[in-house]
Structures are given as structure tokens and as C-alpha cells.
Amino acid sequence: MSVTSAAVEAVWRIESGRLVAALTRITGDFAAAEDLAQDALERALRQWPADGIPQRPASWLMATAKHLAVDAYRRRLTLTRKLPALALETFTQQEGDPMADVDEQLDSIVPDDLLRLVFLTCHPALTTESQVALTLRTVGGLTTREIARAFLVPEPTVGQRISRAKRTLAQRHEPFELPPAAELPARLGAVLATVYLIFNEGYAATCGDEWTRAELCHDALRLGRLLATLQPDEPEVHGLVALMELQASRIPARTGPGGEPVLLADQDRRRWDQLLIRRGFTALETADALGTGPYTLQAAIAACHARAASVGTTDWRRIVALYTVLHHLTPSPVVALNRAVAVGMAEGPERGLALAAPLADEPALSASAELPAVRATFLQRLGHHAEARAQFHLAAERTTNARQRQLYLRQADLSAPG
Amino acid sequence: MRYLVLLKAVTTPDGPPPPELMEAIMALGEDARAAGVLLDAQGLQPSGTGTRVSLLGGTISSTDGPFTESKELISYAVYDVRSREEAVEWASRFLGIHRHRWPGWEGEADVLKIFGPEDFAPPPA
């Protein structure tokens, strides 16, 4: 069987996290470890297509990374970053047999090592863009090219984000440790935020040429599931997984045959992905048993939709109650708007409209397309068609998404008088 | 993208599968689940306990197993991965753990893509 670069990259995707974690532990230097791992990958991409995939690919990559470190040292070459003297000593001592201890070093990687790695790649000192790129490349095992394609940016841009991130971490001398207990909740929050950001980047993709971006939803899901095994006692990790599984279950129904977005109310629920819904329910149960938090509450809301056969039979009162708690925990105009929508569904459009109207003064929503769209929907149900049309037009004006604009304009046309 | 891996036996030595094989299967499954790629996996009973329902010439009929003319299906697994190659790699690893742990056993795994939204991608805007 011929070995393609896609086959090499597949192995890489499976091994990348463990390999970088092992190398970071040996070298004590994440940036150097990541460089070495990438160099090993490049070598694999050159050699494996000719020689075949080695029987133990992880060991091969590890041994090669060590070889490369020793080589660089011997030839007095400067690596992109200098290895700490201690790490070099470790490497050169094994010069005779770089394969020595390779398997042990890989086997000794414990879940905490991977967790340390995620805390590093989502470090709050990094920019959001860098966190995303570094996490996807190191923990998710994506190539720079894949990340660039998913985010619709040039490959060198992703490369720069990653080098900048590694430089920042190196300058801070970030230890390869779990954050101290006092910092843990905030640091875990940063990790979850990064994962959910990746998910939403994919979820925002709605049209045919954007399916490479939609794959980001699944990258985020896989990262989330990994985190759930690394941090099994944290309710919000399971809450985030539940939220993503449930939201992803709707992907097949979110787009019409012409690529146009389909609103929740109009989706063919038979096309929702039952396997993901089941997984979402299970994750939500786990989260609920451990505690709660913003992700868990949002997952519980998503679960209300997943359980309902239609908009009409949805438990809107429960959704209102969940949004009320969510707004209490994380007050924001966006949550208030979502709550207004739910209230409008549970108690009638007048009530929804009354809650939505004052939100127009919120700076966060003053330019949003969602607010006029929500008001338009309620106005329409109240029979105020001219006002509804004006609000739909305003929403169309404000949205930056071409597909979304078409949707609003179509709704404006449909809000016929009388 | 999602793949269904169907494992089939070609040659099965007498006796039950060795415990160390079962242990390795569990460990690999745990790895794949932890990595977030294994969504579902189950073993299947021999076709002797199964039934085949068919529609032939306008008639629906059922025949109890075993299905002697086809290879025995042993298990299925559903993977959520980024590429076909990745699903193939997991399937290779699964077969790989049989190699030394159950001498004489031979089998094959079919890696099939499950239709996803990406297969019905509408034309660009």
C-alpha cells in the first residue's frame, strides 16, 4: 500500500499531543519540544512514503525528534530556540542509542501531561488567535495548512501566530505544570473558551465552500471529549461537550438545498443527528450530576430543543427558567435577548417584545442584526406587518453574512400586510 | 467526517480469544474514546443467532442464520475523524493488536464513509 502524506498526517493527528507532551517533559521547554516534533513530522513526511509507516510510529517520531536534537547540538547549530543544557545532556547521554527509553518515555505520559499541554496552549498570556492555532496544531494534531484553510487565512499567518505564541511562552518561562489550585478555575475557563471559540468558528460556516470550516466543529468536539477524560470531575467540561454535541446534531438541518440558513423553527428535525443528541444527553447528565455553570445551562437549553418534536411542543417555560439562571450567572445583553425570545414563545409576543425593546440601548446590541430580527418576528406575530418589515430590513442591513441577509430580506417580503 | 468500520473474520482459531487480546482491545478503545474519535463500538454475536430479511421478487421473507456464504461480522465501530486515512489508521491499529496476541487469526476491516452534511454541500454562494 502506498503511503501518502495524508496517511502520515493521520498518524500525526493521533500522536502529536502525546509526542509534544513527552518532549516537553524531557526538555522542560515547550517551544523547543514543539519545534523538534514538527521537524520529526517533516522527516516522516519525507521518509514514510518511501519506506512505509514504521510498526511503532510514535516511537519512530520520538526517536527521530531526539536524533534531531542531538544532531543539532553536535553540529553546534542553533535550534530555533536553544535547548536548556540539562535537556541536551539527557539527549547526548543517549547518543549511542536514541531509541533507548523511547517507549518508556511515551508510555509514561500520563493524562496530566496532556492536560499541562492544553493549559499551555490556551495560556491567557497568548492572544486568542494564537491560543486557537497552537491548540489545534499541538493538541489537535492539525497541520498549519489545515488550520489556515479552516480559518480562511494565509498559511504564513498561522505560522506567525504559532511562533509568536511559542516566543511568549518561552519568555515567560512557563513551567510544564498544572496551574496552582487558586488559578485553576480561571485557567480551565480559558481552555474551555478556546475550544468553544473553535467550535463557533465552524458553526458560523453555512455554505458549500465553507465545509472545510464546518469541520472545525468536530475538531472542537474531539478536543472537548479529550478534556472530559482529562478533567472528569469538572461539570463545565462535560457541560461544554454536551452543548457542542447538541448544537452539532443540528448541522445537517441548518442549511437548505441552496446553501441558505434554515432557522431552528423551520428545520426538519428528522435530519438532526441522533447519535450526537444521545451523546449530548449523556454528557449533560454527567455535568448535572457534578454541578452547573454557563455551558451546562446552555446545554440544558439545547437539550430542551433536542427533546421537542417541534417549536410548538418545546418546553419554553423551562427554557425561560434556564435563561433566567444563565443571565443571573453571566449577565449580558445577548443572554437577555435570548431570554426575551423564550419569554415571547412561552408567554406571548407582547411580553417578548417588551423585554427586547429596551435592549436597543445596549451598546453590545445597538448594531446587531439579531435584535431587529427578533423584534420583527414578534411584530409579525402581533400583526404589525409594516413595522416587522422595517425591522427585517434593518436586520438585513446590519448582518455581515450574505446568506443571512438573503434570509432576512425573504422574511421581509413574506411579512405581507393583513 | 464519520466512518463505519466493519470487522470481519476470515480465519478464526479454535477456542475463545485470548484474554490479553481482549485487554488490548479495551485499551485501544479507551485511547480512541479519550481522543474523542470513537463514538460507538460494539461486538456482534455470530450470525447463527441472527436472521436475514429480504425483499426478492416482490416478496418479503426471512431466513434464520448462520449466513454461510458471507464472512462473519464481528464488530462495528463508528469513528469521527478528519480524514479517511485517519479512520484507516485506527482500523489498522485494531487489526494490528490481533497480530501477535491471537496467532492464526485472520480478518479484514471495511472502512466505509457515513454520509455527512459535507457530502451534500450546496454550491458556493
Chai-1 contact restraints between the chains, C-beta under 6 A:
chainA,res_idxA,chainB,res_idxB,connection_type,confidence,min_distance_angstrom,max_distance_angstrom,comment,restraint_id
A,A6,B,S83,contact,1.0,0.0,6.0,A-B,restraint_1
A,A6,B,E85,contact,1.0,0.0,6.0,A-B,restraint_2
A,A7,B,E85,contact,1.0,0.0,6.0,A-B,restraint_3
A,A10,B,S83,contact,1.0,0.0,6.0,A-B,restraint_4
A,A10,B,E85,contact,1.0,0.0,6.0,A-B,restraint_5
A,A10,B,E86,contact,1.0,0.0,6.0,A-B,restraint_6
A,A10,B,E89,contact,1.0,0.0,6.0,A-B,restraint_7
A,V11,B,E89,contact,1.0,0.0,6.0,A-B,restraint_8
A,R13,B,E86,contact,1.0,0.0,6.0,A-B,restraint_9
A,C207,B,A125,contact,1.0,0.0,6.0,A-B,restraint_10
A,G208,B,A121,contact,1.0,0.0,6.0,A-B,restraint_11
A,G208,B,P122,contact,1.0,0.0,6.0,A-B,restraint_12
A,G208,B,P123,contact,1.0,0.0,6.0,A-B,restraint_13
A,G208,B,P124,contact,1.0,0.0,6.0,A-B,restraint_14
A,D209,B,P124,contact,1.0,0.0,6.0,A-B,restraint_15
A,W211,B,E118,contact,1.0,0.0,6.0,A-B,restraint_16
A,W211,B,A121,contact,1.0,0.0,6.0,A-B,restraint_17
A,H218,B,D80,contact,1.0,0.0,6.0,A-B,restraint_18
A,R222,B,G36,contact,1.0,0.0,6.0,A-B,restraint_19
A,R225,B,G36,contact,1.0,0.0,6.0,A-B,restraint_20
A,L226,B,G36,contact,1.0,0.0,6.0,A-B,restraint_21
A,T229,B,A34,contact,1.0,0.0,6.0,A-B,restraint_22
A,I251,B,P117,contact,1.0,0.0,6.0,A-B,restraint_23
A,P252,B,P117,contact,1.0,0.0,6.0,A-B,restraint_24
A,G258,B,P122,contact,1.0,0.0,6.0,A-B,restraint_25
A,G259,B,P122,contact,1.0,0.0,6.0,A-B,restraint_26
A,A402,B,A125,contact,1.0,0.0,6.0,A-B,restraint_27
A,R403,B,A125,contact,1.0,0.0,6.0,A-B,restraint_28
